[in-house]
Structure formats: C-alpha cells, structure tokens
C-alpha cells in the first residue's frame, strides 16, 4: 500500500 495518496499524513507516514 505504499503507492496510495492519502489525505492524512499520519497514515501515509505509517505506510512508508
């Protein structure tokens, strides 16, 4: 799931 652009930076940080 490291290619999804989420509006919440917190979830993005967790995915990376």
CNS distance restraints for C-alpha pairs under 8 A (distance, minus, plus):
assign (resid   1 and name CA) (resid  15 and name CA) 6.70 0.50 0.50
assign (resid   2 and name CA) (resid  15 and name CA) 5.88 0.50 0.50
assign (resid   2 and name CA) (resid  16 and name CA) 5.96 0.50 0.50
assign (resid   5 and name CA) (resid  12 and name CA) 7.40 0.50 0.50
assign (resid   6 and name CA) (resid  11 and name CA) 7.14 0.50 0.50
assign (resid   6 and name CA) (resid  12 and name CA) 6.21 0.50 0.50
assign (resid   8 and name CA) (resid  12 and name CA) 6.62 0.50 0.50
assign (resid   9 and name CA) (resid  13 and name CA) 6.02 0.50 0.50
assign (resid  10 and name CA) (resid  14 and name CA) 6.40 0.50 0.50
assign (resid  11 and name CA) (resid  15 and name CA) 6.21 0.50 0.50
assign (resid  12 and name CA) (resid  16 and name CA) 6.36 0.50 0.50
